[in-house]
Amino acid sequence: MQTSTTTLMLILSTFIPVFGIILAATPYLTPTSECFAVTIPTAQSHDHTLATYRRLYCGIMVACTAAMTAACVAAACLDPTHAFLACFIVGMLALIILGYILMLVFRAKVQHIKQERGWQAQRQRSAAIIGPDCHVPHPISMRWNLLYVPVFAVTLAIGYAGYQRMPEHIPLQVNLNSETTRTMARSLMAIWLPLLVFGLLAAVLIFTQYVITHSKKDVDANDPESSAYAYGLYARAWSVFTLVAGLIVCMLAPIMELSFTGAVSPRQAMIIVFGVLILVIGGSATLSIALGQNGSKVRITQRGDMDMPSDDDAHWKLDVFYANHDDASVFVPKRFGIEWTVNIARPATWALLVVAAALTIGVVVAVTMLA
């Protein structure tokens, strides 16, 4: 039992280097018009000083990732039940915090260079690709999310069909040794627990699809056709991945029901969960590195211009918060990282945040009551 638990923890330890590598590579995944979330002339993207900053950021993150990975592997071998979890959680949080702090440090340095060398947009220009002759990829239709319906229908069917096989006290939580640490009383409402948990996750992923579909497009006015095609390919690839990954993860809902009935043991369920996590995280890492931020790695042309068509640095606060009253977009691509964010200056953003918070609280309360 101890050996198999250690093996599972060693597998879980691989999440840290994968996550750390993505963070370390982020400065190299951004478009040539940006450096540490600062708009720069594309002709200066390979500037010696900027290249040095990227190497420093990457080197520090790789070194810290290696240290955190080694610590987790040691903890998995020495005490996989307690020390490993603490080390794993601390390691992941440390990488996130360190990556963000380093980004802010180098962002300030790039801003100083930008001001010192006088890099600024002489005028604000934008571009859009429209018309029937425009062969730009688009995200997949939102109708594909109806595929979640049969997954959850099967989940409920398994729950009701196997209800009589469920024990009086259903195992709800197990430790790394597959020992039950929390149970819930058998009831018809317990059948709906997996649906609530994974239904919330599906709602988040469907909303992510909506964000990708309705986000502001990242089009370079100096190279509109190539940048529009690259961003379209980027958005389509992530919309497909979000759907496929969501369906794979939500297949854990019927697995959860099967574990309630005893058809799947806690250890088997744990192995399946780890397998799904590895598949999703590995796929996300591969797609991030292959496409780059906003499709920067698949652009056919990369023009090196000193002319900056636009500069919205003033609207980005700490690289996380985008606030622009003059921008009608609610969703926009992030400046540093493979994600999208919101325009906090739009009233619709706050309405969405309130709805999301209410939905999350409602599901958490419902799950708590059931458990």
Secondary structure, 3 states (H helix, E strand, C coil): CHHHHHHHHHHHHCHHHHHHHHHHHHHHHCCCCEECCEECCHHHCCCHHHHHHHHHHHHHHHHHHHHHHHHHHHHHHHCCCCHHHHHHHHHHHHHHHHHHHHHHHHHHHHHHHHHHHCCCCCCCCCCCCCCCCCCCCCCCCHHHHHHHHHHHHHHHHHHHHCHHHCCCEEEEEECCCCCEEEEEECCHHHHHHHHHHHHHHHHHHHHHHHHHHHCCCCCCCCCHHHHHHHHHHHHHHHHHHHHHHHHHHHCHHHHHHHHHHCCCCHHHHHHHHHHHHHHHHHHHHHHHHHHCHHHHHHCCCCCCCCCCCCCCHHHEECCCEECCCCCCCCEEECCCCCCEEEECCCHHHHHHHHHHHHHHHHHHHHHHHHC
